[in-house]
Amino acid sequence: MEDNTKQPLTADASLYNGQPSDTGLSCPSAGLTSRTPSISKNKGGVSVKNVPDASKQWFVLRVSYGRIIKAKAFVETKGFECYVPMRYKEVRKQGKKRIITEPLLPSFLFVHATAEQVETLLYEIKVSTNESRNLLSYYFDHTSQRQDNPDRNPPLTICDEAMNNFIRLTSIKNPHIIPVTTEIIQYKLGDIVIVTEGDFKDIHGRVARIAGQQRVIVELFDGCLVATAYVPKEAMRKEKSITLLD
């Protein structure tokens, strides 16, 4: 049986980025009063400002379809820091507006560990006892080649700065934060900015127009783009230079 992707009421910040799957709260507006939650390092929780560790990296791992809950539970039992971004989705139940959560990127799990530790994770657990397929696999960086084998791509890793920015964005409880593709962006990604006010304060990204609204796009890796809700021009500042990717 495939995993239910709803978040348990006792979810920990090391697994998810927010609240129980059905809060019963109405959708928050995208106003200029910051409501960004503070994510701190406690009891295994994910911190927006991770303590640098040269031996560890953020690996992007693929998860067998529908098994993100099983995957994160397995990784956590091994004592590794991992992150599952959740999307806040507005629904109506019995005529009332509610917000539930579902995986923002249901095929990906982000694991902070050494290369050797990740290697052991990949081969330690299968999809099920009756199958030989691995539950986790590498997502490869198709923009570079391995030094020891130029014909192959290395596993994709995300630098701490970019991962912190991504965690900060996807930890904001706002159903208008959405994954996007380049096809729905109405014009080329524009200026690199930092948001200075509101829900998305301190988020770094590029300005773009989506569905007729000005938003800020965070690109974690090639093809993985997440958009904020509407951000007014006066709530952002152009950045002269910033490096969020390796």
N, C-alpha and C positions, 0 to 999 in steps of 0.2 A: 504494500500500500504506500502511496506517495505521501510525502509530508504535507501537513497543513501549514501554509505560510503565515498564518496569523500569529501575532506576537503574544506570548503568555503575559499574564498580569504582573509577574515577578521578573520581567525582563531586565537584564543588566546592560549597562552602557557598553560593555565590551562586546555585546552581541548585536545590539540594536541602537538606533540613534534617537530614541525618544520615549514616547508614551505607550500605554497599553493600546491594543489594536482597536478598541472602540471606546473613546473617551467620553462620548456623549456631549462634547463641547461643540459649539458652533464654530464655523470657519473664521480664523482670525484675519483681520484686514492686513493689507500690506502698508500700514501707516508708517509714520516717521518716528515712532517710539520703539526703541529696540526691545525685542523680546527673545533675543537669541539666548538659548540655555547655556549655562556654564558647564562644560564637560571637563571633569577633573579626573585625575588618576587616583581612584580609590577602589580597593577591593577588586582589582583587575579591570577597572573601567578604562575606556579609551580616553586619552587626553588630547585636546586640540594641540597642545604644545608637548610633543613627545620628547622624552629625554634622549638626546643623541646617543647612538650606540653604533660605532663604525662596523661592528660585526653583523648587525641586523639590517634588513631592508624590508620595505613593504612589497610583497609579492602579490601579483594578480593571478588568482587561481580560478580555473573553470570548475563549475560544479555540475554534476549530472542533473538533468532537468527534474525540477520538483523536489530536490533534496537539500535545499539550502539550510533547513533547520537541522537535519542530521549532520551536515558537514560542519556547521559552526559549533555544534555540541561536541563533536569529535575533536576538533581542533582545540577547543577550550579545555577539555579534559586532559589534554597533553600539556596544558599550562602556557599556551602561546596566546599572544594578543592578536585578536582578529576583529574585523569590522564588517558589519552587514548594514549598508544604508537602506533605510526604509522610506517609502513614499507615503505621505499623508494624503488620503483620498477622501473627498467629501461625498457622502451618500445620504439618502433619505430612508429612514426606517419609521414606519407608522406615522408618516407625516412630519417627522422631526429630522432636522439636519444634524448629521453626525460625522465624525472623522474617524476613519479606520486606517490601518497601515497595511502595506503590502511591500514586498521587496522592490526597491527602485531598479536594481540590476539583478534580476533573479538568477542569472547564470554565473555571477562572479562573487568570490569571497576574497577579502583582502587580509593577508596574514603578515604579521611583523615578526620575522624570525631570520635565522641565518640560512644560507643556501643549503647547508648540510641538514638542518632541521626540516626544511621544507621537503627535501628529497625523501626523507624517511616518511613524512606524512603521506606523500603521494602513493606509496606502495604498501601502506599499512592497513588500508581499509578499502573494501570493495563496495560496489553499489548495493549488493545484497549477498547473502551467503550462497545463493544459487548462481551467481554470475561472477565472471572473471574480470569484468570492467572495473576500473578504479573509480572511486567516488570523486576524487580530485585529480586535476591535471593542470599542467602549465598553460598559461596564456602567453604566447611568444611575442617578442618585440620584432615586428616585421620591418622596422626601420634601420636595423643594424644586424651585424653578423658576429658570430662567436669568434674570438681571437684564435682559439685552438682548432676551429673548423669553419672556415669562411662560407661554406655551403649551407650552414644551418644558422637559425636565429636563436638568440639567447632568451631565457625566460624574461618576461616583462616585469620590471620593478619600478616603483614610484618613489621619487625623492620625498623626504620628510616635509619640505615646505609645501609641495603640491598636495600631499596627502592631508596635511593639516587644514589647508584651504578647503579641500573637498569635504572633510569631516565637518568643518564649521558650517558649510553651506547645507549639507544634507542633514544636519542636526536641528535645523530650524523647522518648527512645526507650522508648515504652510502648504496647503494642498496645491498651490500654484507652482511649486518647484517641480519641474518635469524633466525627464530625459528627452533629448531632441536629436534630430539628425540634420545634417547640412541641407537636406532637401527642403525643410520647412523654414529655414532661415531666409528671410526675404531679401537680405542683402549681405554682402561680404562682411565677415566679422571685422569690427572697427577698432576703435581705440582701446588700449589696455587701461583699465580704470580700477580704482579702489572705491568701494561704497563707503560713504562717510556718515550716513544716517540711516535710521530705520531698522527693520528686521534683519537686513543683510549687511549691516555695518561690518567693515573690515574684510569683506569678501573681495578677492582680486579676480578679475576676469576681463573678457572683451564685450564691448557693447554690440548688441544685435537687435533686430526687430523681428518678433515672432508673433503671429496672429494679431498684427496691428499694434503691438505693445513694445516699448523699449525695455529690454531686459539685459542682464549680464550673464554671459555664458562662461562656465568653467569647463575646460577640457582637461580631463585627467590623463587620458591617453588617446591615441588616434582612434576616432570613431566613438569615443565615450564623452559625450557632452551633456551637461546638466544646466538648465536655465533657471534663474531666479524668477520670481514674480515681477510685475512691473516696478521699475525703479525710476523715479523722476530725475531729470537732468541735474537739478540742484542738490541731489543726494549722492553725487559721485564726483570723483576727482580724477583727472587724467594722470596716469603714471608715466614718467619719462622712460623708465626701464624697470623690468621685473622679470625674474626667471623663476617659473613655477614647474618646469619640466626638466628632467635630466638631459 
